[in-house]
Amino acid sequence: MADVFGRDIGGEGLVHGEHDNPRETTHHMGVQPPTGKEDDKKVIVEKLLLNDSTERSKTQKGGVSIISIVGKGGIGKTALAKMVFKELKEHFGKRLTEVCKGSGENPDCSLSELCTQLRNELSKGKFLLVLDDVWELKSWEEEVEGTLMMGVTGCNILMTSRNKNVSYGMRASYMHELREFSFDQSWELFLKEALRKRQIEEDLVMHKIRDVGERIVRECGVLPLVIKM
């Protein structure tokens, strides 16, 4: 089965090579689910399952349904998409297909390759395609949208982007906006990442380093990716 966020379909590989790419985000994150994202995952999974249900398929006008995850860089969009993908593996089976990373500078695949991939999947019937870090609406409209018009009822795309206008322009049926972590959520993530749970919070207070940790969390802007680094 093709896995998301990696090309190695026979193993566990989820890591791309490192690039000097200013847009590179959560590909360097581990596989542990981000703090506070379980509720977000539940909502998106329910939306995708609804789109794929027989009852919904009968009422749809046809074509591809797009669900988007939007939010600032480092907030956890890619990590959340990974969680959704993992949750839906059993439901979609072989109809899950791997991600095409990005559409701006230094994408993992060209638009022509993406269109070819889409046509191949559309010819097989229903499927779920994950597109990560989509930036350019113009390119989407000019080269990709026409391909999607050939879609059959029940096809689904899960897309992540930093730009709400991309979601609007792609006419996503549902846009899920990720909010910044609260300080408490950020502190919990800091404890997990910095201490690997080897010390409890009381130990931090005793060693007078809690204040230092809290200052680090605040300076990270409560962004999960920055905290994990």
N, C-alpha and C positions, 0 to 999 in steps of 0.2 A: 504494500500500500504506500502511496506517496505520502510523505509526511510534510507538515507545514514547517516553514522556516529552515528547511534543509533539503539538500538534494540526495542524501544517502537514504534510499527507500528500503534498504535492507537492514539497517541498524538503528542506533540511537542518535546518530549524528544530527545535531541541531546548531552547529556553530559554523558561521561563515568565516572566511579569512578576514584579517583586519585590513581596513582601508583608511586612507586619509580623507574621510568623508564627513563633513560637518553635520550631515543629517543622520549619521549612524546613531541609533538609539538603543533599543532594548535587546538587540541581538547578543550583547555581551552579558545579559542577565542569566541567572541560573534558571532551573526549571521549577523552583518553588513558587507557588502562587503568591502574588503580592498581597500584602495586608489590606483588608477592607474591600477586596474585589469579588468576593463570593456572591454578594447581592447583584453586582453588575453582571457577572457571568450568568446568573439565574435568569435575569431579564432577557438577555440576548439569546440564550439557548431557547427560552420559551417562544420568542419571536420567530426564530428559525424553524423550530418544530411546527409552529402554526402555519408558516408559509409552505412547509412540506407536507402538511396533512392532506388527506384526500378531500376532506370537507372544504378546506380553503382552496384547493386546486380547482374545484368545480366552480367556484365563484370568481376566481381570478380571470382577468381578461387575457391572460397569457403573457409570455415573455419572462424576463428575469427579474426577481425581486432583490433589491439591494438594501442591506442594513449596514450602517456606518458607525464606527467608533471614532469620536473626535476629541481632541484635547491637545494641550501644549506638549512640546517635546519632553520626554523623560517622565511623563505622568503615568505611564503603564499601559498604553494602548496595545502594543505588540504582546506584552505579557498576558493581557486579558484575552486577546485573540487566540493565543496558545491554549489558554484554559478552555475556551469555548470549543476549539478544535478537538482537544483531548476528550471533552465531554461528549462530543457528537460522533466520535469515531465509530462507535457501535451502531448508531442509528443509520448513518449514511453509508457505512461500509466502504466499498470501492468507489463510491460516488464522491468521496472527498478527494480533492486534488490539491497539489502543493501551491505554495504562494509564489507570486511574481513580485519581487521586492521593488517598490518605488516606481515613479514615472518621470522624475526630474533628472538632475545630474547624477551620473554614475548609478543608473538602475541595474538590477540584476539581470533584467532581460529587456529587449527592445519592444516597442509597441507592436511591430510586425510579429515578433515571437509571441507576444501576448495574444494577439488576434488569432494566430494559428492555434494556440493552446485553447482559446475559447471555442473556436469552431470545432476542434476535436472533441471537447467535452459536450458541447451542445448536441453533437450528432449521437451521443450515447444516451440522451434523455436527461432526467433530473440529476442535479449534482450540487455540491457546495464548493465554491472557489473562494479562497482567501487572498485578497490583495492588500499588501501592507505598505503604508507610507505613500499614499497617492497624493501628489502635489499639483499636477497640471490638468486643469479642467479642459482647456482648449484642445490638447492632444487627445483627451478622452472623447470629446465630442466629435472630433474630426476622423478618428481612426478606429475607435473601439465601440462606440455606441451602436453603430450600424450592425456590427457583428452580433451584438446582444439582441437585436430585433428578431434574429432567427431563433431565439430561445424558445423552449417548450415550457408550458406551465409547470411551476414547481421548482424551477432552477433558482438557486440562491447564491448571492455574492456577499461576503463579509469583508468590508473595506475599512482600513484605518487611515486617518489623515489628521494633520494639524489644522486644516483649514475647513471651517464650516461651509464656505462657499462651494467647495468641491462636492461636499455631500448634497447641498441644495441643487447644484448643477447636474449631478448624476441622478437626481430625483429619487434619492433613497426613500424607501417606504418607512424607515424608522432611523432616527439619528440618536445615538446614545452618547451623551457628552460626559466625559470623565471630569470630575471635580478634584481640586487639590485635596491632599490628605489634611485631616485635622492634626493639631500638634500631637495629640495622644496616639493617633495612628502612626505618625512619623516616628515618635519615640519608640513604639513597639517594634517597628521595622528596624530602627537603629540597634535596639537590643539584640534582635535576631541576627543581624548582619555583623555588627562589630564584636559582639561577645559570644555569638553562637550558643547562647543560653548556658554558658559555662559558669556565669555568675548571675545571681538573682539581683533584682533592683536594689534590695537592701544593701547588698555588698557595694554597689556603686556609691550609695550615700555614705557608707562607712569609710570608704576610701577617698571621699571628697572629690569624686570625679563626675558625679551626676551633672553638676553645673556645666562642666566642660562638654559633656555629651549633649546637653540641651542646647548649648550655644552652637554646636556643630549642626544639629538638626535645623535650627532656625536659619543658619547661614546657607543651608542646602535648599532653602525655599520650599520645604516640605514636598519635594519631588522624589518619588520612589527611586528612580534610576540614579540620581545624584547621591542619595543616602546610601544605596547599595555599593557605590564605588568607594 
